[in-house]
Amino acid sequence: MNQQSQHLQKLMQQANIPSFKQLIHLAQVSEWQIRQLRRGNIAKMRVENLEKLAKALQIPLTQLIAEFSPSLTDRSANANINLQRECDRLHQLLDRQQETLKQDFQRECLQIIESWLLQWPTAAIAVQKNPQLPAIRLLPLIKPIEALIEAWGLRAIASVGEEIPYDPQWHQLMEGSAGSAEIGEIGEIVKVRYIGYCDRDHNLLYRAKVSKIK
């Protein structure tokens, strides 16, 4: 048994902890953490685990670090602790900021599509009860979705039914396969069947699906 293990057992005796298993239970740390402490690898351990062990052993955290890291002075040990605590604080702050941004984004989107959220379920029930209901009466309900797409900066690639020159960078031919004679030639006039989208920086998101004009 090495010196670090003996020293840990001495601290455990002072705290009336009979075994390493009991220490793991009291401190709520893994067996790997105990092994690192017994091997003198305290520098590989996170501050929160050291705090748990110090609390279980009923000693100050600075004492635990100083006793298992003889090469560190109290000043350097405290500096490392403060640095780790600051890093942990910044990580927690970043997590909270990301959650806040996510919630703000969700609220902004919900405000834009509020009328659709409230009216669409009623419209869907009305269509189920009356399949003959003219579809044109439902089109105004889609405007909030269009407003949301516009707010995100998405841009449509052409419009349905539009006849445009074929460009494989922006268009996907609905018939044909690689090496087939059905593949359209660049510049050939095709008709848009399903629109595609790009972002405000013209980065492609979805190609527009097109077909040859027969």
N, C-alpha and C positions, 0 to 999 in steps of 0.2 A: 504494500500500500504506500503510495507516494505521500509527500509532505502535504500537498494540497488536500488530499482526501482525509488525512488525519486531522488537519486543521478544521475542515468542514464538520467532521464528526464531533470535534470538541465544541464547536458552536452549537451543534444539534443537542448535545448533552446539556449544555447550559440552558437551552430553550425547552428541555424535556421532550425532545423529538427522538423516538427510539430507532427509526430506520430511514433510509433514503426514500423508501416508498411512502412513508408517512410525510416526509418533507415535500415530496411531489404533490401529495394530496392537499396539504395545508397551503402551499404556495400557488397551487393551480398552474404548474408549469409542466413541461414535458420531461421525460427521462433524458432526452438529448441535452437539455439545459443543465441538468445536474452533472452529466458527464463532462460538459465543457468546463464547469466550475471546478470539478475534481482534477481536471487535467491542466488547470491554470490558463484556460483559453477564455478568460473573462472578456477580452476585447471583442470576441465574436458574438457576445450576447447583447440583446437589446435592453435598453434602460428599463422598460416596463417590467421585464422578467427579473432583472436585478432588484427592482423595487419590491416585487412580490416575495422574492427570496429573503431580502433584508427584513421585511415585515414578519415573515414566518419565523426567522431566526431571532427576531426581537432586537435587532441592532440597526444603527443608522446606515443608510445607503453608502455614505462616504466611507464608513468603516469597512463595509463589505468590500468595496472596490480597493481601498488602500491595503487591506490584509491579503487579498488575492492577487494584487498587482503591486508587488513590492517596488518595482521600478518607477512607479508613478508617485509623485508627490501629491499631497492633498490639493495643492493648487491646480495641478494639471488634471487630476481626477475630477475636481469640480468643474473645470473648464470643459472637459469632455461630456460631463453630465449635462451641463447647461446647453452645449451645442446640440446634443441629441434631443434634449427637450424642445429646443427651438425648432429643430427639423420636424419633430412630431407635431408641434403646434402649427407649423406652416402647412404640413400635409393635411391636418384637420381643417384648417382654414380653407385650403384649396378644395377639399371635398365639399365643404359647406357652400362655397361660391359656385361650384359646379351644380349642386342641387338647387341653389337659388336661381341660377340661369335656366336650368331645366324647367323649373316651376314657372318662371316668368315667360318662357317660350310657350309653354302649354297654355297659360292664361291668355296670352296674346292670340294664339291660334283659336282658342275657344271663343274669344270675343268676336273674331272675324266670322266664324261659322255658327254663331249663336242662333240665328234665325233658322238655319238648316237643322240644327240639333232639335229645336223645338217643334218644327213643322213637318219634317220628313216622316217621323213615325206615324203621324196622323194621316199623311198623304198615302203612305204605303198601305195602311189599313183600308183606306177609301178605294184604292185600286183593287185590292183583294176582294172587296165586297162588290165592286162594279168594274169588271174587266173592260167594259166599253168606255171607260172614262178617257177622254182625249188626252194623249200624252203631252200635247202642247201646254196643257194647264200645269204640268209639273216642271216645265223648263225654268220658270222663275226661281224655283226652290234651289236650283243648282248654282245660282249666281254667287252665293257665299263661298262655295268651293272654288269657283273661278277666281274670286277675290283672294283667297288663301294662296292659290298657285301664283298669282301675280305678286303677292306680298313676299313670297319666297324667291322671287326673281326668276322663275321658270319661264321659258319662252317656247312657244309651239313651233315645231318644224312644219311649215305649210299648214293647210287646212284640208279637211275631208272633202274629196271631190275635186280638188285643185289638180290641174295638169301641169307638171313641171319637168325640167330636164333631170334625168336619172343621175344621181351622184352616190356611189356606194359608201362614201364616208358618212352620209346623212340618211340614206334610204336603204331599206331592206326589201328586196323583191320577194313577193309572197309565193311565186311559183319558180321552179327551176332549182338546180343544185350546182355545186362547183363543177366546172368542166362541161356543163350542159349548154346546149344551144339556146336554152330558154333564158339564160342569164342576160340581163339587159346591158347594152353598151352605154358607156358614159355619154351623157348628152341626149340619149333617147328619151322622148316624151313619155312619161308614165303618169298614172292617176293615183292620188293619195287615198288609201283606204282607211288607215289608222294614223293619226298624227303622232309625231315623236316630240321629244323635249330636249332642250339644252338649257344650261344655266346662264346667268347674266354675263359670264365671261366666255360664253360660247363653247363651254365644255359639254360634250355629248353625254346625255343621260339615256335616252331611248331613241333608236332610229325610227323614222316614219316608215310604215309599211305601205308599199306601193305595188301596183300591178301594171302590166303592159296594156296599152290601149289596143283593143282588137277591132 
